[in-house]
Amino acid sequence: MSNASDAVNPEQIARCEKLIRPYIRRTPVVELDAADVGLAPGSVFLKLELFQHSGSFKARGAFANLLARKVPAAGVVAASGGNHGAAVAYASMKLKVPAKIFIPSVSSPAKIARIREYGADLVIEGDRYADALAASEAWAQQSGAMPVHAFDQDETMLGQGTIGLELDQQAGFDTLLVSVGGGGLIAGLAAWYAGRIKVIGVEPLAAPTLTKALEAGHPVDAEAGGLAADSLAPRRIGARVFPIARDHVASTVLVADAAIRRAQDVLWQALRIVAEPGGAAAFSALISGAYRPQSGERVAVIISGGNTTAVDFDR
C-alpha cells in the first residue's frame, strides 16, 4: 500500500470530485461578520456541511469508497459513531448495495434513526467506536463484505477533501478551522490545501487524538469522551491520516464541552443553524477564544454535521 500522503493529493481529490459530483450536494457558504457573535469585526465563512446528504460531510467519503472501489456481492460494512454509518447507509441505498453498520451505544438517537431510515442492517456493539470497529472487522472477515473505514482509508480522505475544492470556488480566506475525530476530514482538507492556507485542527479536551499524536510523533491512544463523543472520539488518529496531518496541519487547539455547547447556541441564535456538538466544535474555537485570528485574518469554519435530536416540532 502506498503512503497516504502520496495517494491523497490535490490531483486525486479533483478526480474524486468528478466521480462523486452526481451524488453529493454543493453545500452553501455563509459569510458572517464576527461582530455579530460578539467577536472582533472580521469575515468568517461557514461551510455548511450539515446540509450534505445524510446530514454531514461524511457522504462524500462514503460515495468515494463505493464508486472507486470494487464492491463484492456481500456488500459493505462500516463502523461509526453515527454520521459515517448514516452516510454509508445512504450511499448504499442510492447505489443499491447491501450494507451492515456497527455503532456503539453512545451514538445519538438521531443518527441511529437515519441509519435505519436508509435501510441498512444496524448493529449496536459496545460503548465506544473502537468496540464497533472490532465487531465490523470480524464481520468483514466472516462475510467477505468490503470494509469502509470512517477515516483511515484513502478514498474516505479523498472524498472529504472535495470540500476544499468547493470552498476555493466559494470564498477567499487565510485560515480554516476543522474539527478532528479520527482525522479523515482534516487530512483530506490539509492534502487539498497543502500549505496554501493555514489549517487548524479543533479537538475536544476530552478527545485530543491529533494533539496527542503530534506531541508523540505518531498515533497514540488518547481519551475518548465528552459531549461530542459520538463523532469526535475514536481514541486514536488514523495511521494513514497522521503523515498528512503532520505535514500540512499548522496546529491544533482544544475546546471544552461548555464551549461546544455555547457554539451550538450561538449558531442557532445568530443564524438559525442547528449543528450537532461535533458539527459546532470547530466554530467553538472562535467563540471561546481557543483560536484568536490576527487583525484582518479571514477565517473559514467547517460546520460538519447536523444530526441531532435538538429539533422536535411535535413539542
ABEGO torsion letter per residue (X at the ends): XBBAAAABBAAAAAAAAAAAAAABBBBBBBBBBAAAAGBBBEBBBBBBAAABBGGBAAAAAAAAAAAABBBBAAEBBBBBAGAAAAAAAAAAAAAGBBBBBBBBAABBAAAAAAAAAAGBBBBBBEABAAAAAAAAAAAAAAAGBBBBBAABBAAAAAAAAAAAAAAAAABBBABBBBBBBAGAAAAAAAAAAGGABBBBBBBBAABBAAAAAAAAGBBBBBBBBEAAAAAABAGBBBAAAAAAAAAABABBBBBBAAAAAAAAAAAAAAAGBBBBAAAAAAAAAAAAGABBBBBGBBBBBBBABABBAABBAAX
